[in-house]
Amino acid sequence: MDHFASTGGILHAEDVALPAIAEAVGTPVYVYSQATLQRHARVFREGLSALDNPLIVFAVKANPNLAVLRVLQREGFGADVVSGGELRRALAAGISPDKIVFSGVGKTRAELELGLDTAITQFNIESREEGIELAEIAAARGERARAALRINPDVDAGTHEKISTGKADNKFGVPLHHAPQIFADLAARDGLQLDGLAIHIGSQLADLAPLEAAFERIGTLLAELRASGHTIARVDLGGGLGVPYKAGETFPTPAEYGAMVARVTAGWDVQLAFEPGRVIAGNAGVLLTRVIRVKEGLNAPFVIVDAAMNDLARPALYGAWHDFDAVAETSERVTANIVGPICETGDTFARDRDCPALVAGDLAVFRTAGAYGATMASSYNSRGFVPEVLVSGSEFAVVADRIDAGAIMDAERVPDWLD
Ligand SMILES: *Cc1c(COP(=O)(O)O)cnc(C)c1O
């Protein structure tokens, strides 16, 4: 459920009419609903209420905006970070280091040091090589880094190949059948307090079965490691729950997910950690855009909007669907292609889509743009970066400025020898 609905024929974010935001901030602009973020955070936590003291860390990469992180920090969420930049954001949003988990296959030495400097609660180690490096750095400082070993369970998450992370040939984690030996090697090193396992098999999962299969494999490994004398105090089950991108689609609920987790992990005797991203932020945001013009096409018209693939990359990257709705309700429908202005055919949001009939100047939204939206933006075609707005009740605030093409150009130089 989200808080983007029509009142008096005009689409609102909570109590704010979207045309008011377009007027004040310009378009395109991302608009987030605080009440929706809070609701999703609470529903997720309630879904896990059968578990003892779970650690819930928001996957910052889904939406790293400081205001969004602050909302979730106030809901008691920690942060799952995948770079030094994300770690700094989590801290800047007030998230306590004892709720910060550092994931990612390519943490640099500087990033490992930053994690130690800031005393985060857990490094998710993705390879033997990374574990050795972290152990050496920590030992040289006279410290022990608390860590979990990320396992690649070799299950097919049944999602888009570019967001699948738990197949044997994906780059993430260590292969399940190498795990006992790598765990034993790393656990014996001075610089590590290796007492956890971690897993994350992919994103936008529509089905709980692959998650359950992966968790069962982790349960078997856990028993095996304990039988070999290792301590396992924490298991991080990752993120991955999908969200509906099309009106009417249904996905497993956090309650169903929580019930499955409680059943599969009964008797594990560990603290469980969770890294939800999309399920918290996805439906809490829209990308508000204005129609530049409607161009006649051979089979269907092209509705050219002022948002493009640089602002919302998912359709171009994954062929992803985003519902496209008019801000001012209309019953008139057409079949159209919805495209941005960028000089790439891939800059197409929808092809032969049944959508509201719009004319130049009309406002519209791409829904479910709160996760993997603004954060994937680029400045391709020198378009600058879109601003972000947070709505709460009848208030709204710009929580990220528009960075125009001029500001980006200001960071560039022509060297002397070209004078
Ligand atoms: C991306 C990612 C997540 C979040 O995935 P969602 O599908 O957004 O829930 C969690 N953990 C790790 C390690 C990730 O890379």
The ligand as a Gaussian input file, in Angstrom:
#p B3LYP/6-31G(d) Opt

LIG

0 1
 C       21.002000      -5.136000      -3.346000
 C       21.239000      -5.880000      -2.084000
 C       20.227000      -5.997000      -1.125000
 C       18.844000      -5.430000      -1.307000
 O       18.108000      -6.094000      -2.267000
 P       16.554000      -5.753000      -2.455000
 O       16.135000      -6.631000      -3.540000
 O       16.474000      -4.317000      -2.803000
 O       15.879000      -6.072000      -1.166000
 C       20.520000      -6.656000       0.049000
 N       21.740000      -7.190000       0.267000
 C       22.737000      -7.100000      -0.633000
 C       24.050000      -7.709000      -0.315000
 C       22.514000      -6.447000      -1.831000
 O       23.508000      -6.384000      -2.732000

